Amino acid sequence: MTRRGLLGVESDLVATAARRVMARCDELARVSAIRGSIERVYLSPEHARVNRLAAEWMREIGMTTRQDAAGNQLGRIAPVSGEPDAPALLLGSHLDTVPDAGRFDGIVGVLMALEVVRLLRVPGDEAARTGLPFALEVIAFSDEEGTRFGKALLGSSAVSGSWNDDWWTLTDAEGTSLREAFLDFGLDPGRVGEAARRPAELVGYLEAHIEQGPQLDRRGESLAVVSSIASARRFQLTVEGEARHAGGTPYDMRHDALLGASEAALAVERICRGEHHVIGTVGQLEAFPGAVNIVPGEAQLSLDLRGEFDGERDRVWLAIERELDTIMGRRGLRWRAREVHSAPAVFCAPLLQDVVREGILSTLPDGADDPAILFSPAGHDGMAIGAITDVGMLFLRNPHGISHHPDEAVSTADVALGIRALAEAVLQLAADR
């Protein structure tokens, strides 16, 4: 027998909601800049199309809609009091993608949020209200991934009031600046500050998201409470050696920058594999001048470093620095690092962790163990939103843990459990308040 929750709706309604989410994931997957794969980037025609679809689905369940000054799509439904300026609980995720993406990362969280609103709306209420003491808002963030301009969380940064005017000069692969793209999309760069929300306007932020790893799949569990979002630092590393003739230069005279960079990448793996919840990845490696018959005189590589705690992450970076000094010294090379991104860990609020936990428990049979508590090594919009309100997250099982890839997956059954758990979490929060 499943624990009794507060939702009080038939399981077939939740199952229907889950099937609708999966069908709409398929529909959104067809909105892509590239035929045969999924790619939707910030301020593109595809961005505009999915915002229109999301707005249509929001209005279908009685929400008032608007696109904010940064291109995020929002819907709102009033609380039981009907008070127009009541603070809101924000639900949602993002609709933009990486290149050659899967169809669930971010998208499933927006669509599940809409189904939660559908379930919690007072039946037959022409004024379109919920029975809650706070308003509900669903937000479809516009640029979580940072695919087009190389800067992630642009949409949520605008909402959190942390927009940086230095970003206006960022350019995409075609040379279009962020400012120009705003204008082409029909947005006014001078009004981006209007997207910012005040803490007093919000009750909190809850997001459902597929796990972007295999932990739930390995545990054989459908849902988990998220404890925190990983801290992150990213670096561009440059290794300098000496470019010389590949045939005429003996090994004892070579200062091969590519070999030094390759050894550095292996050192990152070795150091991070020995750590708990610190992950290092070298995702890019390029040699210069790049000719088949020249010993590389320079190599550039990226380093993405993530950790559950800022201190652990920074301690690992210091260990990597020491090891690179040793490698480059032994090979007669020089190296330098330029930090291009830094974000602290964001911890989910204890109250929101509790209500998510209660929501998941409502989906489990009596006597089942408590749900898993996982930290998220991947970044999310909650990292920005945490600056203005409490953040909570729910993970859904992702078979085989594949994400940012066409093979990422989630089952209809797990989506149904997630919808019920998220709705129960909202009701638990309302009861607590």
VOGU-3710 file (C-alpha; in Angstrom, 3 decimals, decimal comma):
1> mtrrgllgve> 0,000/0,000/0,000  1,250/3,514/-0,868  1,416/6,157/1,851  -1,543/8,539/1,840  -0,585/12,009/0,604  -2,402/15,330/0,364  -3,060/15,342/-3,379  -6,279/13,356/-3,401  -6,484/12,675/-7,153  -6,884/9,397/-8,967
11> sdlvataarr> -3,779/7,675/-10,267  -5,198/7,659/-13,798  -5,141/11,477/-13,821  -1,457/11,447/-12,955  -0,785/8,737/-15,548  -2,550/10,844/-18,182  -0,450/13,836/-17,145  2,743/11,805/-17,556  1,732/10,643/-21,032  1,036/14,274/-21,962
21> vmarcdelar> 4,511/15,271/-20,742  6,153/12,579/-22,856  4,144/13,530/-25,952  5,076/17,181/-25,521  8,746/16,286/-25,089  8,461/14,674/-28,517  6,713/17,753/-29,899  9,384/20,120/-28,596  12,111/17,829/-29,941  10,862/18,632/-33,435
31> vsairgsier> 11,627/22,327/-32,869  15,284/22,303/-33,827  17,747/24,313/-35,872  19,223/21,104/-37,309  17,266/18,427/-39,102  17,678/15,010/-37,544  18,950/16,220/-34,174  17,891/18,609/-31,413  19,459/22,041/-31,055  17,744/25,143/-29,650
41> vylspeharv> 19,859/28,077/-28,602  19,184/31,396/-26,946  17,408/34,133/-28,912  16,948/31,947/-31,993  13,794/31,344/-34,043  13,541/27,966/-32,269  13,631/29,733/-28,897  10,717/31,900/-29,999  8,737/28,872/-31,206  9,073/26,882/-27,974
51> nrlaaewmre> 8,171/29,978/-25,933  4,980/30,307/-27,967  4,159/26,641/-27,415  4,856/26,887/-23,692  2,657/29,996/-23,443  -0,166/28,185/-25,258  0,049/25,264/-22,808  0,125/27,670/-19,861  -3,017/29,479/-21,011  -4,714/26,119/-21,562
61> igmttrqdaa> -4,655/25,534/-17,778  -5,760/29,055/-16,885  -2,412/30,735/-16,377  -1,716/34,318/-17,362  1,450/34,471/-19,449  4,288/36,815/-20,276  7,755/36,715/-21,793  10,139/38,658/-19,584  12,818/41,132/-20,622  15,445/38,382/-20,974
71> gnqlgriapv> 13,313/36,020/-23,070  12,190/33,682/-20,280  8,605/32,439/-20,640  6,382/32,619/-17,543  2,877/31,614/-16,544  1,080/32,506/-13,303  -2,009/31,260/-11,500  -3,477/33,032/-8,490  -3,737/31,653/-4,925  -7,021/30,852/-3,217
81> sgepdapall> -7,273/34,461/-2,022  -7,129/35,740/-5,602  -4,636/38,376/-4,451  -2,921/39,606/-7,638  0,375/40,500/-5,947  0,695/37,420/-3,716  4,187/35,922/-3,554  4,690/32,930/-5,827  6,290/29,529/-5,652  8,338/29,229/-8,827
91> lgshldtvpd> 8,345/25,875/-10,643  10,191/25,072/-13,841  13,436/24,446/-15,681  14,824/25,347/-19,133  13,894/24,755/-22,783  17,227/25,487/-24,485  19,589/22,634/-25,386  23,156/21,681/-26,095  24,015/20,614/-29,674  22,742/17,132/-30,613
101> agrfdgivgv> 20,754/17,049/-27,377  18,376/14,622/-25,769  14,716/15,534/-25,369  14,377/15,560/-21,580  17,178/17,639/-20,002  15,361/20,720/-18,684  12,306/20,187/-20,853  10,726/17,512/-18,664  10,933/19,849/-15,650  8,967/22,610/-17,386
111> lmalevvrll> 6,293/20,213/-18,599  5,960/18,467/-15,233  5,497/21,855/-13,585  2,584/22,579/-15,916  0,961/19,275/-14,964  1,357/20,096/-11,266  -0,532/23,354/-11,859  -3,229/21,421/-13,733  -3,632/19,026/-10,781  -3,673/21,784/-8,134
121> rvpgdeaart> -6,033/24,174/-9,887  -9,437/24,384/-8,179  -11,806/22,373/-10,430  -14,369/24,532/-12,210  -12,953/27,792/-10,836  -13,521/30,364/-13,590  -11,122/32,753/-11,849  -8,342/30,166/-12,362  -7,012/29,820/-8,836  -5,327/27,125/-6,796
131> glpfalevia> -6,287/26,158/-3,260  -2,874/27,365/-2,083  -1,922/30,347/0,094  0,602/31,470/-2,541  0,553/31,907/-6,299  2,169/29,338/-8,582  4,407/30,418/-11,444  5,937/28,182/-14,079  9,109/29,477/-15,693  10,793/28,179/-18,835
141> fsdeegtrfg> 14,308/29,565/-18,595  15,791/30,635/-21,887  19,531/29,917/-21,670  20,680/27,444/-19,038  23,185/25,690/-21,284  25,137/28,659/-22,654  25,467/26,976/-26,049  25,289/30,068/-28,246  27,341/32,684/-26,386  29,485/30,491/-24,146
151> kallgssavs> 27,999/31,868/-20,937  25,551/29,626/-19,095  22,569/30,688/-16,955  21,879/33,919/-18,843  18,104/33,670/-18,406  18,180/32,826/-14,712  20,912/35,377/-14,058  18,578/38,066/-15,371  15,799/36,814/-13,079  18,123/36,837/-10,073
161> gswnddwwtl> 19,255/40,401/-10,804  22,847/39,347/-11,463  23,074/40,340/-15,126  26,546/41,641/-16,021  26,748/44,358/-18,664  30,119/42,959/-19,765  28,149/40,106/-21,349  26,730/42,371/-24,054  29,952/42,003/-26,072  29,841/38,188/-26,086
171> tdaegtslre> 29,560/36,849/-29,632  28,329/33,619/-31,173  30,068/31,548/-33,835  28,708/33,861/-36,558  30,068/36,975/-34,864  26,655/38,206/-33,676  26,906/39,946/-30,319  24,530/39,264/-27,457  23,273/42,846/-27,757  22,535/42,384/-31,470
181> afldfgldpg> 20,784/39,075/-30,787  18,549/40,760/-28,186  17,488/43,355/-30,727  16,919/40,753/-33,465  14,704/38,775/-31,061  12,635/41,866/-30,295  14,041/42,494/-26,823  15,404/45,802/-25,546  18,882/45,428/-24,000  18,234/48,557/-21,938
191> rvgeaarrpa> 15,307/46,854/-20,183  16,923/43,532/-19,222  16,890/44,645/-15,576  13,088/44,394/-15,640  13,420/40,593/-15,619  14,848/40,719/-12,078  12,643/39,460/-9,259  12,668/40,663/-5,665  13,009/38,083/-2,874  9,700/39,277/-1,386
201> elvgyleahi> 7,913/38,216/-4,600  8,906/34,563/-4,216  8,166/31,724/-1,818  10,901/29,535/-3,302  11,933/27,624/-6,412  11,321/23,915/-7,075  12,689/22,091/-10,102  12,274/18,532/-11,337  15,123/17,289/-13,519  16,423/14,017/-14,883
211> eqgpqldrrg> 19,516/12,868/-13,040  22,479/13,385/-15,346  24,241/10,353/-13,956  23,555/6,688/-13,076  23,085/6,726/-9,285  19,304/6,236/-9,214  19,482/3,651/-11,977  22,114/1,709/-10,025  19,970/1,902/-6,885  16,845/0,774/-8,713
221> eslavvssia> 14,949/3,854/-7,495  12,803/6,312/-9,403  13,214/9,602/-7,525  15,689/11,368/-5,274  15,984/14,490/-3,152  18,757/16,837/-4,326  20,933/18,174/-1,517  23,045/20,677/-3,446  24,288/21,799/-6,845  28,008/21,390/-7,376
231> sarrfqltve> 30,504/24,191/-7,155  32,422/24,662/-10,387  35,599/26,212/-11,768  36,671/26,185/-15,389  40,109/26,981/-16,766  41,810/27,388/-20,112  45,306/25,950/-19,765  48,152/26,796/-22,135  51,330/24,720/-22,377  54,303/26,289/-24,163
241> gearhaggtp> 57,226/24,330/-25,604  59,247/24,645/-28,794  58,075/23,958/-32,338  60,749/22,105/-34,318  61,093/19,784/-37,288  59,495/16,405/-36,603  62,156/14,466/-38,479  65,259/16,404/-37,562  64,762/16,847/-33,818  65,927/13,966/-31,588
251> ydmrhdallg> 63,883/13,109/-28,502  66,413/14,482/-26,046  66,034/17,940/-27,664  62,233/17,991/-27,886  59,980/20,200/-25,768  56,678/18,816/-27,025  53,780/20,886/-25,698  51,176/18,324/-26,772  52,815/15,529/-24,787  52,958/17,799/-21,747
261> aseaalaver> 49,296/18,663/-22,138  48,402/14,990/-22,584  50,252/14,087/-19,402  48,437/16,935/-17,669  45,057/15,501/-18,746  46,018/12,092/-17,337  47,115/13,774/-14,090  43,697/15,435/-13,771  42,029/12,024/-14,058  44,427/10,407/-11,585
271> icrgehhvig> 44,025/13,126/-8,952  40,255/13,424/-9,235  39,611/9,675/-9,229  41,155/9,575/-5,781  38,754/12,190/-4,443  35,219/11,953/-3,086  32,705/14,028/-5,081  35,322/16,063/-6,982  35,197/15,600/-10,752  37,717/16,927/-13,268
281> tvgqleafpg> 37,297/16,772/-17,037  39,530/17,840/-19,913  37,056/18,298/-22,736  39,150/20,213/-25,261  42,758/19,748/-26,425  44,358/21,489/-29,378  47,955/21,593/-30,620  49,725/24,410/-32,512  50,894/24,974/-35,156  49,040/21,748/-35,912
291> avnivpgeaq> 51,111/20,413/-38,802  51,818/16,707/-39,195  55,570/17,287/-39,504  56,128/19,788/-36,659  56,707/19,047/-32,973  53,894/21,021/-31,273  55,188/24,243/-29,769  51,968/25,080/-27,941  48,931/23,197/-26,675  45,705/24,465/-25,183
301> lsldlrgefd> 43,339/22,413/-23,058  40,254/23,024/-20,985  39,645/21,930/-17,413  36,197/21,608/-15,880  36,403/21,055/-12,119  33,313/20,353/-9,979  32,863/19,486/-6,337  30,188/19,093/-3,708  31,984/21,628/-1,529  33,969/24,695/-2,564
311> gerdrvwlai> 36,871/23,898/-0,246  37,351/20,371/-1,597  37,191/21,639/-5,178  39,812/24,328/-4,493  42,113/21,904/-2,662  42,054/19,607/-5,699  42,910/22,515/-8,000  45,979/23,271/-5,859  47,017/19,611/-6,158  46,616/19,806/-9,945
321> ereldtimgr> 48,698/22,984/-10,042  51,542/21,270/-8,139  51,428/18,267/-10,443  51,494/20,448/-13,566  54,534/22,271/-12,197  56,265/18,895/-11,839  55,256/17,634/-15,304  56,220/20,794/-17,150  59,462/21,173/-15,230  60,507/17,633/-16,135
331> rglrwrarev> 59,698/18,208/-19,822  61,207/21,682/-20,101  57,819/23,316/-20,730  55,972/26,330/-19,353  52,292/26,499/-18,492  49,714/29,055/-17,435  46,031/29,007/-16,511  43,199/31,458/-17,148  40,068/30,958/-15,059  36,977/31,479/-17,212
341> hsapavfcap> 34,184/30,466/-14,821  33,689/30,127/-11,083  30,486/29,323/-9,213  30,035/28,363/-5,572  28,053/25,336/-4,469  24,352/26,044/-3,926  22,698/24,073/-1,139  19,029/23,249/-1,335  17,045/24,758/1,526  16,346/22,288/4,377
351> llqdvvregi> 12,596/23,008/4,259  12,416/22,384/0,508  14,480/19,217/0,864  11,971/18,091/3,502  8,894/18,747/1,354  10,482/17,024/-1,651  11,282/14,080/0,603  7,662/13,976/1,797  6,492/14,183/-1,787  8,597/11,195/-2,793
361> lstlpdgadd> 7,509/9,231/0,283  3,888/9,656/-0,813  4,720/7,614/-3,926  6,354/4,737/-2,019  4,736/1,748/-0,320  4,503/1,613/3,451  7,729/0,367/4,968  9,926/1,497/2,082  13,268/3,099/2,878  13,626/6,858/2,754
371> pailfspagh> 14,410/8,222/-0,714  17,964/8,761/-1,840  19,613/12,124/-1,237  22,013/13,052/-4,057  24,117/16,068/-4,840  24,046/17,308/-8,425  27,432/17,418/-10,175  25,692/19,185/-13,094  24,800/22,871/-13,046  21,210/24,139/-13,019
381> dgmaigaitd> 19,313/27,438/-13,075  18,895/27,076/-9,321  22,534/28,162/-8,994  21,457/31,662/-10,049  17,990/31,646/-8,475  19,497/30,702/-5,115  20,667/34,314/-4,819  17,075/35,543/-4,360  15,072/32,655/-2,890  15,280/29,151/-1,443
391> vgmlflrnph> 15,888/26,355/-3,941  14,776/22,714/-3,952  15,177/19,969/-6,563  13,822/16,526/-7,374  15,747/14,058/-9,525  14,158/11,462/-11,826  15,907/8,248/-12,792  17,794/8,398/-16,089  18,476/4,853/-17,363  22,215/4,343/-17,915
401> gishhpdeav> 22,878/7,917/-16,746  23,322/9,287/-20,274  22,622/13,000/-20,736  23,442/15,776/-23,221  23,016/13,053/-25,824  20,121/11,721/-27,935  20,073/8,537/-25,828  19,132/10,277/-22,572  15,890/8,815/-21,269  13,212/8,764/-18,603
411> stadvalgir> 10,217/6,432/-18,334  6,575/7,483/-18,412  6,078/5,631/-15,116  8,853/7,601/-13,414  7,480/10,867/-14,793  4,094/9,980/-13,270  5,746/9,358/-9,903  7,657/12,608/-10,258  4,525/14,631/-11,023  2,778/13,218/-7,960
421> alaeavlqla> 5,836/13,796/-5,769  6,245/17,387/-6,985  2,563/18,171/-6,456  2,716/16,642/-2,972  5,804/18,731/-2,219  3,918/21,895/-3,162  1,010/20,897/-0,914  3,356/20,056/1,944  4,960/23,468/1,614  1,546/25,126/1,646
431> adr> 0,560/23,172/4,758  3,811/24,133/6,469  3,219/27,813/5,720
//
